[in-house]
């Protein structure tokens, strides 16, 4: 099950928010996986914005990056994202409106 095609050949995908940093190999892996799925990712660089880093900590309780939200669901980091994909749940989550 992939993202749903809609009018005009575009793909409907859930909003993706990823807290990230400029130098972060797991952030790059997460971004690449999401790009392969056709997701548009709103990336927040927490190493450039202290307020957004504090926001990430409040929302997730974690200090490491990446921290990923798909729609309203908190996924976790790259390991959790890859596991979700391996289990077959990522496509359905991304296809949700």
LUMFI-136333 format. One record per residue: residue in three letters; x, y, z of N, C-alpha, C in turn. Coordinates in Angstrom, 2 decimals, always signed. Atoms other than C-alpha are relative to their C-alpha. Layout:
<atoms>
ATOM  code       nu       nv       nw      cau      cav      caw       cu       cv       cw
ATOM   Ala        X        Y        Z        X        Y        Z        X        Y        Z
...
</atoms>
This chain:
<atoms>
ATOM  code       nu       nv       nw      cau      cav      caw       cu       cv       cw
ATOM   Unk    +0.85    -1.18    +0.00    +0.00    +0.00    +0.00    +0.89    +1.23    +0.00
ATOM   Unk    -0.80    -1.21    +0.06    +1.57    +3.30    -1.03    -0.86    +1.22    +0.22
ATOM   Unk    +0.76    -1.24    -0.10    +0.55    +6.90    -0.97    -1.08    -0.01    -1.08
ATOM   Unk    +1.13    +0.02    +0.93    -2.79    +7.49    -2.68    +0.15    +1.06    -1.08
ATOM   Unk    +0.03    -1.01    +1.05    -2.80    +9.16    -6.09    -1.29    +0.81    +0.10
ATOM   Unk    +1.18    -0.87    +0.03    -5.18   +12.12    -6.30    -0.02    +0.73    -1.32
ATOM   Unk    +0.15    -0.72    +1.26    -6.31   +14.45    -9.07    +1.31    +0.65    -0.43
ATOM   Unk    -1.19    -0.63    +0.54    -3.53   +15.69   -11.32    +1.25    -0.85    +0.16
ATOM   Unk    -1.14    +0.88    -0.14    -1.28   +12.69   -10.59    +0.86    +0.25    +1.23
ATOM   Unk    -0.77    -0.26    -1.21    -0.07   +14.13    -7.30    -0.31    -1.07    +1.04
ATOM   Unk    +0.16    +1.00    -1.03    +0.28   +12.01    -4.20    -0.39    +0.69    +1.31
ATOM   Unk    +0.43    -0.54    -1.29    -1.58   +12.73    -0.95    +0.81    -0.68    +1.09
ATOM   Unk    -0.75    +0.56    -1.12    +0.68   +12.27    +2.05    -0.22    +0.85    +1.24
ATOM   Unk    +0.15    -0.70    -1.27    +0.46   +13.18    +5.69    +1.15    +0.99    +0.18
ATOM   Unk    -1.05    -0.97    -0.32    +2.43   +16.14    +7.00    +1.09    -0.70    +0.82
ATOM   Unk    -1.13    +0.59    -0.71    +5.90   +15.09    +8.17    +0.86    +1.13    +0.56
ATOM   Unk    -0.88    -0.94    -0.68    +7.91   +17.07   +10.69    +1.18    -0.78    +0.56
ATOM   Unk    -1.19    +0.67    -0.51   +11.49   +16.09   +11.42    +0.92    +1.03    +0.65
ATOM   Unk    -1.01    -0.79    -0.69   +13.63   +17.73   +14.06    +1.34    -0.63    -0.36
ATOM   Unk    -1.23    +0.49    +0.57   +17.14   +17.44   +12.69    +1.17    +0.91    +0.39
ATOM   Unk    -1.19    -0.82    -0.18   +20.69   +18.83   +12.77    +0.82    -0.06    -1.29
ATOM   Unk    -0.79    -0.06    +1.23   +23.14   +19.82   +10.06    +0.92    -1.21    -0.15
ATOM   Unk    -0.92    +1.14    +0.05   +25.64   +17.07   +10.93    -0.65    -1.14    +0.77
ATOM   Unk    +0.76    +1.08    -0.64   +23.55   +13.98   +11.60    -0.24    -1.11    -1.03
ATOM   Unk    +0.18    +1.06    +0.99   +23.92   +10.74    +9.63    -1.37    -0.68    +0.08
ATOM   Unk    +1.31    +0.63    -0.11   +20.68    +9.28   +11.01    -1.10    +0.90    -0.54
ATOM   Unk    +0.95    -0.94    +0.60   +18.82   +12.43    +9.96    +0.00    -0.16    -1.52
ATOM   Unk    -0.10    +0.19    +1.46   +20.10   +11.92    +6.42    -0.65    -1.31    -0.44
ATOM   Unk    +0.64    +1.28    +0.31   +19.01    +8.28    +6.46    -1.52    +0.12    +0.06
ATOM   Unk    +1.44    -0.20    -0.14   +15.55    +9.27    +7.68    -0.55    +0.83    -1.16
ATOM   Unk    +0.45    -0.86    +1.11   +15.25   +12.03    +5.06    -0.02    -0.79    -1.31
ATOM   Unk    -0.06    +0.79    +1.23   +16.31    +9.61    +2.31    -1.14    -1.02    -0.06
ATOM   Unk    +1.09    +0.97    -0.04   +13.78    +6.97    +3.40    -1.33    +0.70    -0.28
ATOM   Unk    +1.25    -0.73    +0.21   +10.98    +9.53    +3.54    -0.09    +0.53    -1.44
ATOM   Unk    +0.00    -0.47    +1.40   +12.00   +10.95    +0.13    -0.35    -1.14    -0.95
ATOM   Unk    +0.34    +1.16    +0.84   +11.83    +7.45    -1.40    -1.49    -0.30    +0.06
ATOM   Unk    +1.43    +0.22    -0.16    +8.28    +7.26    -0.07    -0.83    +1.14    -0.59
ATOM   Unk    +0.71    -1.12    +0.59    +7.40   +10.57    -1.72    -0.49    +1.03    +1.00
ATOM   Unk    +0.45    -0.94    -1.04    +6.94   +12.45    +1.55    +0.74    +1.32    -0.11
ATOM   Unk    -0.61    -1.33    -0.13    +7.58   +16.15    +1.84    +0.22    +0.24    +1.47
ATOM   Unk    -0.38    -0.11    -1.41    +9.41   +16.76    +5.07    +0.27    +1.45    +0.36
ATOM   Unk    -0.30    -1.31    -0.58    +9.32   +19.97    +7.07    +1.11    -0.25    +1.02
ATOM   Unk    -1.16    +0.25    -0.83   +12.81   +19.90    +8.59    +0.30    +1.20    +0.87
ATOM   Unk    -0.34    -1.04    -0.97   +13.59   +21.89   +11.73    +1.40    -0.29    +0.50
ATOM   Unk    -1.39    +0.18    -0.43   +17.31   +22.33   +12.39    +0.16    +0.53    +1.42
ATOM   Unk    -0.05    -0.40    -1.40   +17.52   +22.33   +16.16    +1.36    +0.50    +0.44
ATOM   Unk    -1.32    -0.54    -0.34   +21.24   +23.10   +16.14    +0.13    +1.47    -0.39
ATOM   Unk    +0.00    -1.41    +0.40   +20.37   +26.50   +14.64    -1.04    +0.82    +0.76
ATOM   Unk    +1.11    -0.70    -0.65   +17.37   +27.36   +16.80    -0.27    -0.61    +1.38
ATOM   Unk    +0.11    +0.50    -1.38   +17.48   +26.91   +20.58    -1.47    -0.17    +0.43
ATOM   Unk    +1.42    +0.09    -0.37   +13.74   +27.56   +20.96    -0.63    -1.26    -0.59
ATOM   Unk    +0.55    +1.21    +0.63   +12.90   +24.76   +18.51    +0.58    -1.26    +0.64
ATOM   Unk    -0.58    +1.13    -0.73   +15.33   +22.42   +20.33    -0.77    -0.23    +1.30
ATOM   Unk    +0.79    +0.11    -1.23   +13.47   +23.18   +23.56    -1.39    -0.56    -0.29
ATOM   Unk    +1.30    +0.52    +0.43   +10.18   +22.54   +21.73    +0.08    -1.51    -0.23
ATOM   Unk    -0.18    +1.43    +0.26   +11.49   +19.15   +20.55    +0.09    -0.78    +1.31
ATOM   Unk    -0.16    +0.66    -1.29   +12.51   +18.22   +24.08    -1.33    -0.09    +0.74
ATOM   Unk    +1.33    +0.01    -0.65    +9.07   +19.20   +25.44    -0.93    -1.02    -0.65
ATOM   Unk    +0.93    +0.88    +0.73    +7.23   +17.25   +22.74    +0.38    -1.47    +0.07
ATOM   Unk    -0.44    +1.40    +0.10    +9.36   +14.09   +22.76    +0.66    -0.54    +1.26
ATOM   Unk    -0.77    +0.45    -1.15   +11.33   +14.00   +26.00    +1.38    -0.48    -0.38
ATOM   Unk    -1.30    +0.47    +0.50   +14.40   +13.26   +23.88    +0.85    +1.17    -0.47
ATOM   Unk    -0.95    -1.04    +0.42   +17.51   +15.29   +23.11    +0.69    -0.34    -1.32
ATOM   Unk    -0.69    +0.44    +1.20   +18.77   +13.28   +20.12    -0.84    +0.26    -1.24
ATOM   Unk    +0.68    -0.17    +1.28   +17.92   +13.79   +16.47    +0.36    -1.18    -0.91
ATOM   Unk    +1.26    -0.67    +0.31   +16.14   +12.95   +14.32    -1.11    -0.41    +0.96
ATOM   Unk    +1.27    +0.31    -0.66   +12.77   +13.09   +16.02    -1.08    +0.31    -1.03
ATOM   Unk    +0.88    -0.07    +1.15    +9.96   +12.48   +13.56    -1.47    -0.12    +0.41
ATOM   Unk    +1.46    +0.05    -0.14    +6.22   +13.20   +13.55    -0.60    -0.17    -1.39
ATOM   Unk    +0.76    +0.14    +1.25    +3.89   +12.00   +10.79    -1.45    +0.27    +0.36
ATOM   Unk    +1.31    -0.46    -0.43    +0.62   +13.81   +11.03    +0.09    +0.34    +1.48
ATOM   Unk    -0.01    -0.23    -1.44    -0.21   +13.88   +14.74    +0.76    -1.07    +0.76
ATOM   Unk    -0.65    +1.13    -0.66    +1.69   +10.67   +15.46    +1.51    +0.22    +0.15
ATOM   Unk    -1.43    -0.03    -0.27    +5.10   +10.74   +17.09    +0.57    -1.37    -0.33
ATOM   Unk    -0.59    +1.26    +0.45    +7.18    +8.07   +15.35    +1.23    -0.35    +0.83
ATOM   Unk    -1.26    +0.23    -0.70   +10.51    +8.48   +17.16    +1.15    +0.43    -0.88
ATOM   Unk    -1.18    -0.31    +0.78   +13.94    +8.49   +15.57    +0.09    -0.87    -1.25
ATOM   Unk    -0.18    +0.77    +1.23   +15.41    +6.82   +12.50    -0.26    -1.49    +0.22
ATOM   Unk    +0.18    +1.43    -0.26   +15.44    +3.36   +14.08    -1.48    -0.38    +0.01
ATOM   Unk    +1.44    +0.27    -0.05   +11.71    +3.52   +14.81    -0.65    +0.19    -1.37
ATOM   Unk    +0.53    -0.23    +1.35   +10.99    +4.93   +11.34    +0.31    -1.18    -0.90
ATOM   Unk    -0.40    +1.14    +0.84   +12.93    +2.13    +9.63    -0.76    -1.26    +0.41
ATOM   Unk    +0.75    +1.16    -0.49   +11.21    -0.47   +11.83    -1.45    +0.07    -0.47
ATOM   Unk    +1.36    -0.19    +0.48    +7.81    +0.98   +10.95    -0.10    -0.35    -1.48
ATOM   Unk    -0.02    +0.31    +1.42    +8.71    +0.72    +7.27    +0.16    -1.51    -0.21
ATOM   Unk    -0.24    +1.44    +0.12   +10.01    -2.84    +7.66    -1.25    -0.81    +0.34
ATOM   Unk    +1.22    +0.69    -0.41    +6.77    -3.86    +9.38    -1.19    +0.31    -0.92
ATOM   Unk    +1.05    -0.31    +0.96    +4.73    -2.34    +6.54    -0.95    +1.11    +0.41
ATOM   Unk    +0.92    -1.02    -0.48    +3.14    +0.51    +8.50    +0.27    +1.39    -0.49
ATOM   Unk    -0.35    -1.38    +0.38    +4.95    +3.52    +7.07    -0.84    +0.50    -1.17
ATOM   Unk    +0.78    -0.45    +1.16    +3.14    +3.65    +3.72    -1.41    +0.41    +0.40
ATOM   Unk    +1.37    -0.30    -0.43    -0.28    +3.57    +5.38    -0.03    +1.29    +0.83
ATOM   Unk    -0.06    -1.22    -0.83    +0.73    +6.25    +7.88    +0.21    +1.23    -0.87
ATOM   Unk    -0.25    -1.12    +0.90    +2.05    +8.49    +5.11    -1.20    +0.30    -0.88
ATOM   Unk    +1.16    -0.19    +0.87    -1.10    +7.98    +3.04    -1.19    +0.60    +0.73
ATOM   Unk    +1.12    -0.54    -0.77    -3.37    +9.15    +5.86    -0.13    +1.50    -0.26
ATOM   Unk    +0.18    -1.43    +0.24    -4.91   +12.56    +5.23    +0.34    +0.85    +1.20
</atoms>
